[in-house]
Amino acid sequence: MQCEKCGRDLTVWDVGFYKKLVNRGATAFCCMDCTCAHFRIEKGRAWEMIRRFRQSGCTLFPPLGEDDTGAPPDKRD
Ligand SMILES: [Zn+2]
């Protein structure tokens, strides 16, 4: 599955974030970069939002585990 806008391969984070912000029933998605750009959200803030969603038990994302503090799995950007 790839981003509708930039064609990047999508991760579970991209898809979950898009569903959460745009449309839970979406069948085509954008990556977090494109979704953030659309809503004018900073990437760091997006990850903070995801952490909160997970803490509240949002099923669009993998559950928080003992070894998973909700920090971005990929900090390269
Ligand atoms: Zn994209």
N, CA, C, O and the ligand as a Tripos MOL2 file, in Angstrom:
@<TRIPOS>MOLECULE
protein
  309   307    78     0     0
PROTEIN
NO_CHARGES

@<TRIPOS>ATOM
      1 N           0.8500   -1.1960    0.0000 N.3       1 MET1
      2 CA          0.0000    0.0000    0.0000 C.3       1 MET1
      3 C           0.8880    1.2490    0.0000 C.2       1 MET1
      4 O           1.8920    1.3170    0.7090 O.2       1 MET1
      5 N           0.4970    2.2170   -0.8010 N.am      2 GLN2
      6 CA          1.3320    3.4070   -0.9230 C.3       2 GLN2
      7 C           0.5340    4.6920   -0.7380 C.2       2 GLN2
      8 O          -0.6840    4.7200   -0.9130 O.2       2 GLN2
      9 N           1.2450    5.7450   -0.3830 N.am      3 CYS3
     10 CA          0.6310    7.0610   -0.1880 C.3       3 CYS3
     11 C          -0.0080    7.5420   -1.4840 C.2       3 CYS3
     12 O           0.5850    7.4670   -2.5600 O.2       3 CYS3
     13 N          -1.2390    8.0400   -1.3490 N.am      4 GLU4
     14 CA         -1.9670    8.5500   -2.5020 C.3       4 GLU4
     15 C          -1.2960    9.7700   -3.1260 C.2       4 GLU4
     16 O          -1.4450   10.0320   -4.3200 O.2       4 GLU4
     17 N          -0.5600   10.5040   -2.3090 N.am      5 LYS5
     18 CA          0.0440   11.7450   -2.8090 C.3       5 LYS5
     19 C           1.4730   11.5910   -3.2880 C.2       5 LYS5
     20 O           1.8200   12.0210   -4.3880 O.2       5 LYS5
     21 N           2.3150   10.9620   -2.4400 N.am      6 CYS6
     22 CA          3.7360   10.9140   -2.7890 C.3       6 CYS6
     23 C           4.2240    9.5260   -3.1790 C.2       6 CYS6
     24 O           5.3570    9.3710   -3.6350 O.2       6 CYS6
     25 N           3.3640    8.5020   -3.0010 N.am      7 GLY7
     26 CA          3.7270    7.1750   -3.4460 C.3       7 GLY7
     27 C           4.6320    6.3940   -2.5100 C.2       7 GLY7
     28 O           5.0760    5.2960   -2.8440 O.2       7 GLY7
     29 N           4.9070    6.9540   -1.3420 N.am      8 ARG8
     30 CA          5.7570    6.2750   -0.3680 C.3       8 ARG8
     31 C           5.0440    5.0480    0.2070 C.2       8 ARG8
     32 O           3.8200    5.0440    0.3410 O.2       8 ARG8
     33 N           5.7980    4.0290    0.5380 N.am      9 ASP9
     34 CA          5.2110    2.8560    1.1820 C.3       9 ASP9
     35 C           4.6470    3.2570    2.5350 C.2       9 ASP9
     36 O           5.2820    3.9880    3.2960 O.2       9 ASP9
     37 N           3.4530    2.7740    2.8250 N.am     10 LEU10
     38 CA          2.7840    3.1560    4.0620 C.3      10 LEU10
     39 C           3.0550    2.1790    5.1900 C.2      10 LEU10
     40 O           3.1830    0.9730    4.9770 O.2      10 LEU10
     41 N           3.1390    2.7290    6.4010 N.am     11 THR11
     42 CA          3.2880    1.9050    7.6010 C.3      11 THR11
     43 C           1.9530    1.8950    8.3370 C.2      11 THR11
     44 O           1.0230    2.6160    7.9740 O.2      11 THR11
     45 N           1.8750    1.0780    9.3620 N.am     12 VAL12
     46 CA          0.6760    1.0140   10.1850 C.3      12 VAL12
     47 C           0.3860    2.3760   10.8180 C.2      12 VAL12
     48 O          -0.7630    2.7120   11.1040 O.2      12 VAL12
     49 N           1.4520    3.1520   11.0310 N.am     13 TRP13
     50 CA          1.2930    4.4910   11.6430 C.3      13 TRP13
     51 C           0.6700    5.4580   10.6570 C.2      13 TRP13
     52 O          -0.2050    6.2450   11.0190 O.2      13 TRP13
     53 N           1.1190    5.4030    9.4080 N.am     14 ASP14
     54 CA          0.5530    6.2630    8.3670 C.3      14 ASP14
     55 C          -0.9390    5.9950    8.2060 C.2      14 ASP14
     56 O          -1.7570    6.9150    8.1940 O.2      14 ASP14
     57 N          -1.2730    4.7020    8.0830 N.am     15 VAL15
     58 CA         -2.6600    4.3100    7.8440 C.3      15 VAL15
     59 C          -3.5440    4.6660    9.0390 C.2      15 VAL15
     60 O          -4.6350    5.2120    8.8710 O.2      15 VAL15
     61 N          -3.0640    4.3520   10.2550 N.am     16 GLY16
     62 CA         -3.8510    4.6410   11.4510 C.3      16 GLY16
     63 C          -4.0840    6.1280   11.6300 C.2      16 GLY16
     64 O          -5.1820    6.5610   11.9790 O.2      16 GLY16
     65 N          -3.0380    6.9050   11.3880 N.am     17 PHE17
     66 CA         -3.1310    8.3580   11.5510 C.3      17 PHE17
     67 C          -4.1240    8.9400   10.5450 C.2      17 PHE17
     68 O          -4.9330    9.8060   10.8770 O.2      17 PHE17
     69 N          -4.0430    8.4520    9.3230 N.am     18 TYR18
     70 CA         -4.9510    8.9350    8.2800 C.3      18 TYR18
     71 C          -6.3990    8.5910    8.6270 C.2      18 TYR18
     72 O          -7.2950    9.4290    8.5270 O.2      18 TYR18
     73 N          -6.6050    7.3410    9.0350 N.am     19 LYS19
     74 CA         -7.9620    6.9200    9.3910 C.3      19 LYS19
     75 C          -8.5120    7.7550   10.5410 C.2      19 LYS19
     76 O          -9.6740    8.1630   10.5400 O.2      19 LYS19
     77 N          -7.6460    7.9980   11.5180 N.am     20 LYS20
     78 CA         -8.0770    8.7220   12.7040 C.3      20 LYS20
     79 C          -8.4580   10.1660   12.3470 C.2      20 LYS20
     80 O          -9.4620   10.6880   12.8310 O.2      20 LYS20
     81 N          -7.6580   10.7930   11.5090 N.am     21 LEU21
     82 CA         -7.8940   12.2040   11.2140 C.3      21 LEU21
     83 C          -8.8400   12.4430   10.0490 C.2      21 LEU21
     84 O          -9.5710   13.4330   10.0330 O.2      21 LEU21
     85 N          -8.8280   11.5520    9.0880 N.am     22 VAL22
     86 CA         -9.5860   11.8080    7.8690 C.3      22 VAL22
     87 C         -10.8560   10.9870    7.7870 C.2      22 VAL22
     88 O         -11.9590   11.5330    7.7440 O.2      22 VAL22
     89 N         -10.6970    9.6740    7.7660 N.am     23 ASN23
     90 CA        -11.8650    8.8280    7.5490 C.3      23 ASN23
     91 C         -11.5550    7.4030    7.9720 C.2      23 ASN23
     92 O         -10.6900    6.7420    7.3970 O.2      23 ASN23
     93 N         -12.2550    6.9530    8.9600 N.am     24 ARG24
     94 CA        -12.0280    5.6270    9.5190 C.3      24 ARG24
     95 C         -12.2700    4.5290    8.4790 C.2      24 ARG24
     96 O         -11.6680    3.4570    8.5440 O.2      24 ARG24
     97 N         -13.1540    4.8080    7.5290 N.am     25 GLY25
     98 CA        -13.4770    3.7900    6.5290 C.3      25 GLY25
     99 C         -12.7080    3.9510    5.2260 C.2      25 GLY25
    100 O         -13.0530    3.3400    4.2150 O.2      25 GLY25
    101 N         -11.6760    4.7650    5.2530 N.am     26 ALA26
    102 CA        -10.9110    5.0310    4.0330 C.3      26 ALA26
    103 C         -10.2860    3.7450    3.4890 C.2      26 ALA26
    104 O          -9.9120    2.8520    4.2490 O.2      26 ALA26
    105 N         -10.1800    3.6700    2.1800 N.am     27 THR27
    106 CA         -9.5260    2.5130    1.5580 C.3      27 THR27
    107 C          -8.2480    2.9320    0.8310 C.2      27 THR27
    108 O          -7.4760    2.0850    0.3820 O.2      27 THR27
    109 N          -8.0300    4.2470    0.7190 N.am     28 ALA28
    110 CA         -6.7720    4.7600    0.1710 C.3      28 ALA28
    111 C          -6.2520    5.7690    1.1880 C.2      28 ALA28
    112 O          -7.0230    6.4950    1.8150 O.2      28 ALA28
    113 N          -4.9330    5.8010    1.3410 N.am     29 PHE29
    114 CA         -4.3710    6.5740    2.4470 C.3      29 PHE29
    115 C          -3.2050    7.4500    2.0170 C.2      29 PHE29
    116 O          -2.6420    7.2930    0.9340 O.2      29 PHE29
    117 N          -2.8610    8.3850    2.9100 N.am     30 CYS30
    118 CA         -1.6600    9.1910    2.7010 C.3      30 CYS30
    119 C          -0.6890    8.9080    3.8440 C.2      30 CYS30
    120 O          -1.0970    8.5030    4.9320 O.2      30 CYS30
    121 N           0.5920    9.1250    3.5860 N.am     31 CYS31
    122 CA          1.5950    8.9410    4.6280 C.3      31 CYS31
    123 C           1.4640   10.0660    5.6610 C.2      31 CYS31
    124 O           0.7710   11.0570    5.4280 O.2      31 CYS31
    125 N           2.1300    9.9020    6.7890 N.am     32 MET32
    126 CA          2.0310   10.9130    7.8390 C.3      32 MET32
    127 C           2.5340   12.2650    7.3710 C.2      32 MET32
    128 O           1.9840   13.2970    7.7560 O.2      32 MET32
    129 N           3.5660   12.2740    6.5510 N.am     33 ASP33
    130 CA          4.0910   13.5470    6.0560 C.3      33 ASP33
    131 C           3.0240   14.3130    5.2920 C.2      33 ASP33
    132 O           2.8240   15.5060    5.5160 O.2      33 ASP33
    133 N           2.3410   13.6230    4.3900 N.am     34 CYS34
    134 CA          1.3180   14.2840    3.5760 C.3      34 CYS34
    135 C           0.1000   14.6500    4.4170 C.2      34 CYS34
    136 O          -0.4820   15.7200    4.2410 O.2      34 CYS34
    137 N          -0.2870   13.7540    5.3380 N.am     35 THR35
    138 CA         -1.4280   14.0540    6.2040 C.3      35 THR35
    139 C          -1.1030   15.2460    7.1020 C.2      35 THR35
    140 O          -1.9370   16.1320    7.2920 O.2      35 THR35
    141 N           0.0940   15.2650    7.6460 N.am     36 CYS36
    142 CA          0.5180   16.3890    8.5000 C.3      36 CYS36
    143 C           0.5290   17.6840    7.6960 C.2      36 CYS36
    144 O           0.0840   18.7230    8.1850 O.2      36 CYS36
    145 N           1.0290   17.6290    6.4800 N.am     37 ALA37
    146 CA          1.0800   18.8250    5.6450 C.3      37 ALA37
    147 C          -0.3290   19.3400    5.3740 C.2      37 ALA37
    148 O          -0.5790   20.5450    5.3920 O.2      37 ALA37
    149 N          -1.2390   18.4090    5.1240 N.am     38 HIS38
    150 CA         -2.6240   18.7830    4.8330 C.3      38 HIS38
    151 C          -3.2750   19.4990    6.0210 C.2      38 HIS38
    152 O          -3.9750   20.4980    5.8560 O.2      38 HIS38
    153 N          -3.0290   18.9670    7.2140 N.am     39 PHE39
    154 CA         -3.6450   19.5440    8.4050 C.3      39 PHE39
    155 C          -2.7360   20.5570    9.1010 C.2      39 PHE39
    156 O          -3.0940   21.1190   10.1360 O.2      39 PHE39
    157 N          -1.5720   20.7800    8.5260 N.am     40 ARG40
    158 CA         -0.5950   21.6940    9.1030 C.3      40 ARG40
    159 C          -0.2380   21.3000   10.5310 C.2      40 ARG40
    160 O          -0.2470   22.1220   11.4460 O.2      40 ARG40
    161 N           0.0710   20.0340   10.6890 N.am     41 ILE41
    162 CA          0.4970   19.4970   11.9780 C.3      41 ILE41
    163 C           1.9830   19.1750   11.8650 C.2      41 ILE41
    164 O           2.4290   18.6390   10.8500 O.2      41 ILE41
    165 N           2.7470   19.5010   12.9000 N.am     42 GLU42
    166 CA          4.1600   19.1230   12.8870 C.3      42 GLU42
    167 C           4.2880   17.6380   13.1670 C.2      42 GLU42
    168 O           3.4930   17.0640   13.9110 O.2      42 GLU42
    169 N           5.2940   17.0230   12.5650 N.am     43 LYS43
    170 CA          5.4780   15.5770   12.6900 C.3      43 LYS43
    171 C           5.6190   15.1540   14.1530 C.2      43 LYS43
    172 O           5.0600   14.1390   14.5670 O.2      43 LYS43
    173 N           6.3560   15.9240   14.9160 N.am     44 GLY44
    174 CA          6.5270   15.5990   16.3300 C.3      44 GLY44
    175 C           5.1980   15.6110   17.0640 C.2      44 GLY44
    176 O           4.9480   14.7780   17.9350 O.2      44 GLY44
    177 N           4.3610   16.5500   16.7080 N.am     45 ARG45
    178 CA          3.0440   16.6460   17.3300 C.3      45 ARG45
    179 C           2.1870   15.4580   16.8990 C.2      45 ARG45
    180 O           1.3990   14.9340   17.6860 O.2      45 ARG45
    181 N           2.3440   15.0420   15.6570 N.am     46 ALA46
    182 CA          1.5910   13.8890   15.1580 C.3      46 ALA46
    183 C           1.9170   12.6430   15.9850 C.2      46 ALA46
    184 O           1.0250   11.8830   16.3620 O.2      46 ALA46
    185 N           3.2060   12.4480   16.2580 N.am     47 TRP47
    186 CA          3.5960   11.2860   17.0630 C.3      47 TRP47
    187 C           3.0560   11.3900   18.4760 C.2      47 TRP47
    188 O           2.6780   10.3850   19.0780 O.2      47 TRP47
    189 N           3.0200   12.5990   19.0040 N.am     48 GLU48
    190 CA          2.4580   12.8150   20.3390 C.3      48 GLU48
    191 C           0.9640   12.4610   20.3370 C.2      48 GLU48
    192 O           0.4600   11.8540   21.2820 O.2      48 GLU48
    193 N           0.2700   12.8470   19.2710 N.am     49 MET49
    194 CA         -1.1530   12.5200   19.1290 C.3      49 MET49
    195 C          -1.3400   11.0040   19.0840 C.2      49 MET49
    196 O          -2.2310   10.4540   19.7320 O.2      49 MET49
    197 N          -0.4790   10.3370   18.3010 N.am     50 ILE50
    198 CA         -0.5860    8.8770   18.1850 C.3      50 ILE50
    199 C          -0.3730    8.2120   19.5420 C.2      50 ILE50
    200 O          -1.0630    7.2570   19.9000 O.2      50 ILE50
    201 N           0.6020    8.7410   20.2910 N.am     51 ARG51
    202 CA          0.8510    8.1710   21.6180 C.3      51 ARG51
    203 C          -0.3960    8.3070   22.4990 C.2      51 ARG51
    204 O          -0.7550    7.3840   23.2290 O.2      51 ARG51
    205 N          -1.0400    9.4590   22.4200 N.am     52 ARG52
    206 CA         -2.2560    9.6670   23.2070 C.3      52 ARG52
    207 C          -3.3800    8.7480   22.7450 C.2      52 ARG52
    208 O          -4.1070    8.1840   23.5620 O.2      52 ARG52
    209 N          -3.5180    8.6010   21.4240 N.am     53 PHE53
    210 CA         -4.5570    7.7110   20.8950 C.3      53 PHE53
    211 C          -4.3510    6.2960   21.4340 C.2      53 PHE53
    212 O          -5.2950    5.6180   21.8400 O.2      53 PHE53
    213 N          -3.0830    5.8750   21.4240 N.am     54 ARG54
    214 CA         -2.7800    4.5160   21.8760 C.3      54 ARG54
    215 C          -3.0410    4.3810   23.3720 C.2      54 ARG54
    216 O          -3.5290    3.3510   23.8380 O.2      54 ARG54
    217 N          -2.7110    5.4280   24.1150 N.am     55 GLN55
    218 CA         -2.9350    5.3830   25.5630 C.3      55 GLN55
    219 C          -4.4190    5.2660   25.8740 C.2      55 GLN55
    220 O          -4.8100    4.6670   26.8760 O.2      55 GLN55
    221 N          -5.2390    5.8440   25.0060 N.am     56 SER56
    222 CA         -6.6760    5.7900   25.2480 C.3      56 SER56
    223 C          -7.3000    4.5500   24.6190 C.2      56 SER56
    224 O          -8.5210    4.3970   24.6120 O.2      56 SER56
    225 N          -6.4500    3.6640   24.0890 N.am     57 GLY57
    226 CA         -6.9440    2.3880   23.5970 C.3      57 GLY57
    227 C          -7.4660    2.3920   22.1840 C.2      57 GLY57
    228 O          -8.2180    1.4950   21.8020 O.2      57 GLY57
    229 N          -7.0870    3.3810   21.3980 N.am     58 CYS58
    230 CA         -7.5360    3.4530   20.0110 C.3      58 CYS58
    231 C          -7.1030    2.1940   19.2480 C.2      58 CYS58
    232 O          -5.9310    1.8200   19.2520 O.2      58 CYS58
    233 N          -8.0700    1.5580   18.5990 N.am     59 THR59
    234 CA         -7.7950    0.2820   17.9280 C.3      59 THR59
    235 C          -7.1840    0.4560   16.5410 C.2      59 THR59
    236 O          -6.8660   -0.5290   15.8740 O.2      59 THR59
    237 N          -7.0190    1.6960   16.1050 N.am     60 LEU60
    238 CA         -6.4080    1.9310   14.7940 C.3      60 LEU60
    239 C          -4.8950    1.7410   14.8400 C.2      60 LEU60
    240 O          -4.2330    1.6590   13.8050 O.2      60 LEU60
    241 N          -4.3610    1.6720   16.0600 N.am     61 PHE61
    242 CA         -2.9120    1.5290   16.2150 C.3      61 PHE61
    243 C          -2.5930    0.2960   17.0520 C.2      61 PHE61
    244 O          -3.4320   -0.1650   17.8260 O.2      61 PHE61
    245 N          -1.3920   -0.2330   16.9010 N.am     62 PRO62
    246 CA         -0.9940   -1.3530   17.7570 C.3      62 PRO62
    247 C          -1.0340   -0.9070   19.2130 C.2      62 PRO62
    248 O          -0.7060    0.2410   19.5160 O.2      62 PRO62
    249 N          -1.4340   -1.8000   20.1210 N.am     63 PRO63
    250 CA         -1.5010   -1.4170   21.5450 C.3      63 PRO63
    251 C          -0.1260   -1.1340   22.1140 C.2      63 PRO63
    252 O           0.8780   -1.6790   21.6560 O.2      63 PRO63
    253 N          -0.0950   -0.2770   23.1180 N.am     64 LEU64
    254 CA          1.1620    0.0130   23.7980 C.3      64 LEU64
    255 C           1.5880   -1.2210   24.5850 C.2      64 LEU64
    256 O           0.7610   -1.8570   25.2390 O.2      64 LEU64
    257 N           2.8710   -1.5600   24.5240 N.am     65 GLY65
    258 CA          3.3730   -2.7000   25.2800 C.3      65 GLY65
    259 C           4.3490   -2.2460   26.3450 C.2      65 GLY65
    260 O           4.6850   -1.0650   26.4390 O.2      65 GLY65
    261 N           4.7990   -3.1970   27.1430 N.am     66 GLU66
    262 CA          5.7260   -2.8680   28.2260 C.3      66 GLU66
    263 C           7.0340   -2.2930   27.6970 C.2      66 GLU66
    264 O           7.6490   -1.4280   28.3200 O.2      66 GLU66
    265 N           7.4410   -2.7890   26.5430 N.am     67 ASP67
    266 CA          8.7020   -2.3350   25.9630 C.3      67 ASP67
    267 C           8.4800   -1.2550   24.9130 C.2      67 ASP67
    268 O           9.4040   -0.8770   24.1920 O.2      67 ASP67
    269 N           7.2500   -0.7640   24.8320 N.am     68 ASP68
    270 CA          6.9120    0.2320   23.8250 C.3      68 ASP68
    271 C           6.2990    1.4340   24.5220 C.2      68 ASP68
    272 O           5.1620    1.3830   24.9910 O.2      68 ASP68
    273 N           7.0630    2.5160   24.5850 N.am     69 THR69
    274 CA          6.6140    3.6930   25.3130 C.3      69 THR69
    275 C           5.7730    4.6180   24.4430 C.2      69 THR69
    276 O           5.2790    5.6440   24.9120 O.2      69 THR69
    277 N           5.6130    4.2510   23.1760 N.am     70 GLY70
    278 CA          4.8510    5.1020   22.2820 C.3      70 GLY70
    279 C           5.7170    6.0900   21.5410 C.2      70 GLY70
    280 O           5.2170    6.9370   20.7990 O.2      70 GLY70
    281 N           7.0360    5.9810   21.7450 N.am     71 ALA71
    282 CA          7.9520    6.8440   21.0040 C.3      71 ALA71
    283 C           7.9290    6.4520   19.5270 C.2      71 ALA71
    284 O           7.6540    5.2990   19.1970 O.2      71 ALA71
    285 N           8.2120    7.3890   18.6540 N.am     72 PRO72
    286 CA          8.2270    7.0620   17.2240 C.3      72 PRO72
    287 C           9.1430    5.8810   16.9390 C.2      72 PRO72
    288 O          10.2810    5.8610   17.4080 O.2      72 PRO72
    289 N           8.6630    4.8830   16.1710 N.am     73 PRO73
    290 CA          9.5040    3.7350   15.8590 C.3      73 PRO73
    291 C          10.6250    4.1130   14.8800 C.2      73 PRO73
    292 O          11.6170    3.3980   14.7350 O.2      73 PRO73
    293 N          10.4400    5.2230   14.2350 N.am     74 ASP74
    294 CA         11.4200    5.6620   13.2480 C.3      74 ASP74
    295 C          11.6790    7.1380   13.4670 C.2      74 ASP74
    296 O          10.8360    7.9770   13.1490 O.2      74 ASP74
    297 N          12.8490    7.4610   14.0130 N.am     75 LYS75
    298 CA         13.1430    8.8520   14.3520 C.3      75 LYS75
    299 C          14.0380    9.5160   13.3270 C.2      75 LYS75
    300 O          14.5580   10.6100   13.5450 O.2      75 LYS75
    301 N          14.2110    8.8340   12.2010 N.am     76 ARG76
    302 CA         15.1330    9.3770   11.2010 C.3      76 ARG76
    303 C          14.6980   10.7310   10.6720 C.2      76 ARG76
    304 O          15.5290   11.5390   10.2580 O.2      76 ARG76
    305 N          13.4130   10.9740   10.6850 N.am     77 ASP77
    306 CA         12.9760   12.2900   10.2270 C.3      77 ASP77
    307 C          12.4270   13.0410   11.4220 C.2      77 ASP77
    308 O          11.9930   14.1850   11.2870 O.2      77 ASP77
    309 ZN          2.8640   10.9770    1.1950 Zn       78 ZN78
@<TRIPOS>BOND
     1     1     2 1
     2     2     3 1
     3     3     4 2
     4     3     5 am
     5     5     6 1
     6     6     7 1
     7     7     8 2
     8     7     9 am
     9     9    10 1
    10    10    11 1
    11    11    12 2
    12    11    13 am
    13    13    14 1
    14    14    15 1
    15    15    16 2
    16    15    17 am
    17    17    18 1
    18    18    19 1
    19    19    20 2
    20    19    21 am
    21    21    22 1
    22    22    23 1
    23    23    24 2
    24    23    25 am
    25    25    26 1
    26    26    27 1
    27    27    28 2
    28    27    29 am
    29    29    30 1
    30    30    31 1
    31    31    32 2
    32    31    33 am
    33    33    34 1
    34    34    35 1
    35    35    36 2
    36    35    37 am
    37    37    38 1
    38    38    39 1
    39    39    40 2
    40    39    41 am
    41    41    42 1
    42    42    43 1
    43    43    44 2
    44    43    45 am
    45    45    46 1
    46    46    47 1
    47    47    48 2
    48    47    49 am
    49    49    50 1
    50    50    51 1
    51    51    52 2
    52    51    53 am
    53    53    54 1
    54    54    55 1
    55    55    56 2
    56    55    57 am
    57    57    58 1
    58    58    59 1
    59    59    60 2
    60    59    61 am
    61    61    62 1
    62    62    63 1
    63    63    64 2
    64    63    65 am
    65    65    66 1
    66    66    67 1
    67    67    68 2
    68    67    69 am
    69    69    70 1
    70    70    71 1
    71    71    72 2
    72    71    73 am
    73    73    74 1
    74    74    75 1
    75    75    76 2
    76    75    77 am
    77    77    78 1
    78    78    79 1
    79    79    80 2
    80    79    81 am
    81    81    82 1
    82    82    83 1
    83    83    84 2
    84    83    85 am
    85    85    86 1
    86    86    87 1
    87    87    88 2
    88    87    89 am
    89    89    90 1
    90    90    91 1
    91    91    92 2
    92    91    93 am
    93    93    94 1
    94    94    95 1
    95    95    96 2
    96    95    97 am
    97    97    98 1
    98    98    99 1
    99    99   100 2
   100    99   101 am
   101   101   102 1
   102   102   103 1
   103   103   104 2
   104   103   105 am
   105   105   106 1
   106   106   107 1
   107   107   108 2
   108   107   109 am
   109   109   110 1
   110   110   111 1
   111   111   112 2
   112   111   113 am
   113   113   114 1
   114   114   115 1
   115   115   116 2
   116   115   117 am
   117   117   118 1
   118   118   119 1
   119   119   120 2
   120   119   121 am
   121   121   122 1
   122   122   123 1
   123   123   124 2
   124   123   125 am
   125   125   126 1
   126   126   127 1
   127   127   128 2
   128   127   129 am
   129   129   130 1
   130   130   131 1
   131   131   132 2
   132   131   133 am
   133   133   134 1
   134   134   135 1
   135   135   136 2
   136   135   137 am
   137   137   138 1
   138   138   139 1
   139   139   140 2
   140   139   141 am
   141   141   142 1
   142   142   143 1
   143   143   144 2
   144   143   145 am
   145   145   146 1
   146   146   147 1
   147   147   148 2
   148   147   149 am
   149   149   150 1
   150   150   151 1
   151   151   152 2
   152   151   153 am
   153   153   154 1
   154   154   155 1
   155   155   156 2
   156   155   157 am
   157   157   158 1
   158   158   159 1
   159   159   160 2
   160   159   161 am
   161   161   162 1
   162   162   163 1
   163   163   164 2
   164   163   165 am
   165   165   166 1
   166   166   167 1
   167   167   168 2
   168   167   169 am
   169   169   170 1
   170   170   171 1
   171   171   172 2
   172   171   173 am
   173   173   174 1
   174   174   175 1
   175   175   176 2
   176   175   177 am
   177   177   178 1
   178   178   179 1
   179   179   180 2
   180   179   181 am
   181   181   182 1
   182   182   183 1
   183   183   184 2
   184   183   185 am
   185   185   186 1
   186   186   187 1
   187   187   188 2
   188   187   189 am
   189   189   190 1
   190   190   191 1
   191   191   192 2
   192   191   193 am
   193   193   194 1
   194   194   195 1
   195   195   196 2
   196   195   197 am
   197   197   198 1
   198   198   199 1
   199   199   200 2
   200   199   201 am
   201   201   202 1
   202   202   203 1
   203   203   204 2
   204   203   205 am
   205   205   206 1
   206   206   207 1
   207   207   208 2
   208   207   209 am
   209   209   210 1
   210   210   211 1
   211   211   212 2
   212   211   213 am
   213   213   214 1
   214   214   215 1
   215   215   216 2
   216   215   217 am
   217   217   218 1
   218   218   219 1
   219   219   220 2
   220   219   221 am
   221   221   222 1
   222   222   223 1
   223   223   224 2
   224   223   225 am
   225   225   226 1
   226   226   227 1
   227   227   228 2
   228   227   229 am
   229   229   230 1
   230   230   231 1
   231   231   232 2
   232   231   233 am
   233   233   234 1
   234   234   235 1
   235   235   236 2
   236   235   237 am
   237   237   238 1
   238   238   239 1
   239   239   240 2
   240   239   241 am
   241   241   242 1
   242   242   243 1
   243   243   244 2
   244   243   245 am
   245   245   246 1
   246   246   247 1
   247   247   248 2
   248   247   249 am
   249   249   250 1
   250   250   251 1
   251   251   252 2
   252   251   253 am
   253   253   254 1
   254   254   255 1
   255   255   256 2
   256   255   257 am
   257   257   258 1
   258   258   259 1
   259   259   260 2
   260   259   261 am
   261   261   262 1
   262   262   263 1
   263   263   264 2
   264   263   265 am
   265   265   266 1
   266   266   267 1
   267   267   268 2
   268   267   269 am
   269   269   270 1
   270   270   271 1
   271   271   272 2
   272   271   273 am
   273   273   274 1
   274   274   275 1
   275   275   276 2
   276   275   277 am
   277   277   278 1
   278   278   279 1
   279   279   280 2
   280   279   281 am
   281   281   282 1
   282   282   283 1
   283   283   284 2
   284   283   285 am
   285   285   286 1
   286   286   287 1
   287   287   288 2
   288   287   289 am
   289   289   290 1
   290   290   291 1
   291   291   292 2
   292   291   293 am
   293   293   294 1
   294   294   295 1
   295   295   296 2
   296   295   297 am
   297   297   298 1
   298   298   299 1
   299   299   300 2
   300   299   301 am
   301   301   302 1
   302   302   303 1
   303   303   304 2
   304   303   305 am
   305   305   306 1
   306   306   307 1
   307   307   308 2
@<TRIPOS>SUBSTRUCTURE
     1 MET1         2 RESIDUE 1 A MET
     2 GLN2         6 RESIDUE 1 A GLN
     3 CYS3        10 RESIDUE 1 A CYS
     4 GLU4        14 RESIDUE 1 A GLU
     5 LYS5        18 RESIDUE 1 A LYS
     6 CYS6        22 RESIDUE 1 A CYS
     7 GLY7        26 RESIDUE 1 A GLY
     8 ARG8        30 RESIDUE 1 A ARG
     9 ASP9        34 RESIDUE 1 A ASP
    10 LEU10       38 RESIDUE 1 A LEU
    11 THR11       42 RESIDUE 1 A THR
    12 VAL12       46 RESIDUE 1 A VAL
    13 TRP13       50 RESIDUE 1 A TRP
    14 ASP14       54 RESIDUE 1 A ASP
    15 VAL15       58 RESIDUE 1 A VAL
    16 GLY16       62 RESIDUE 1 A GLY
    17 PHE17       66 RESIDUE 1 A PHE
    18 TYR18       70 RESIDUE 1 A TYR
    19 LYS19       74 RESIDUE 1 A LYS
    20 LYS20       78 RESIDUE 1 A LYS
    21 LEU21       82 RESIDUE 1 A LEU
    22 VAL22       86 RESIDUE 1 A VAL
    23 ASN23       90 RESIDUE 1 A ASN
    24 ARG24       94 RESIDUE 1 A ARG
    25 GLY25       98 RESIDUE 1 A GLY
    26 ALA26      102 RESIDUE 1 A ALA
    27 THR27      106 RESIDUE 1 A THR
    28 ALA28      110 RESIDUE 1 A ALA
    29 PHE29      114 RESIDUE 1 A PHE
    30 CYS30      118 RESIDUE 1 A CYS
    31 CYS31      122 RESIDUE 1 A CYS
    32 MET32      126 RESIDUE 1 A MET
    33 ASP33      130 RESIDUE 1 A ASP
    34 CYS34      134 RESIDUE 1 A CYS
    35 THR35      138 RESIDUE 1 A THR
    36 CYS36      142 RESIDUE 1 A CYS
    37 ALA37      146 RESIDUE 1 A ALA
    38 HIS38      150 RESIDUE 1 A HIS
    39 PHE39      154 RESIDUE 1 A PHE
    40 ARG40      158 RESIDUE 1 A ARG
    41 ILE41      162 RESIDUE 1 A ILE
    42 GLU42      166 RESIDUE 1 A GLU
    43 LYS43      170 RESIDUE 1 A LYS
    44 GLY44      174 RESIDUE 1 A GLY
    45 ARG45      178 RESIDUE 1 A ARG
    46 ALA46      182 RESIDUE 1 A ALA
    47 TRP47      186 RESIDUE 1 A TRP
    48 GLU48      190 RESIDUE 1 A GLU
    49 MET49      194 RESIDUE 1 A MET
    50 ILE50      198 RESIDUE 1 A ILE
    51 ARG51      202 RESIDUE 1 A ARG
    52 ARG52      206 RESIDUE 1 A ARG
    53 PHE53      210 RESIDUE 1 A PHE
    54 ARG54      214 RESIDUE 1 A ARG
    55 GLN55      218 RESIDUE 1 A GLN
    56 SER56      222 RESIDUE 1 A SER
    57 GLY57      226 RESIDUE 1 A GLY
    58 CYS58      230 RESIDUE 1 A CYS
    59 THR59      234 RESIDUE 1 A THR
    60 LEU60      238 RESIDUE 1 A LEU
    61 PHE61      242 RESIDUE 1 A PHE
    62 PRO62      246 RESIDUE 1 A PRO
    63 PRO63      250 RESIDUE 1 A PRO
    64 LEU64      254 RESIDUE 1 A LEU
    65 GLY65      258 RESIDUE 1 A GLY
    66 GLU66      262 RESIDUE 1 A GLU
    67 ASP67      266 RESIDUE 1 A ASP
    68 ASP68      270 RESIDUE 1 A ASP
    69 THR69      274 RESIDUE 1 A THR
    70 GLY70      278 RESIDUE 1 A GLY
    71 ALA71      282 RESIDUE 1 A ALA
    72 PRO72      286 RESIDUE 1 A PRO
    73 PRO73      290 RESIDUE 1 A PRO
    74 ASP74      294 RESIDUE 1 A ASP
    75 LYS75      298 RESIDUE 1 A LYS
    76 ARG76      302 RESIDUE 1 A ARG
    77 ASP77      306 RESIDUE 1 A ASP
    78 ZN78       309 GROUP 0 **** ****
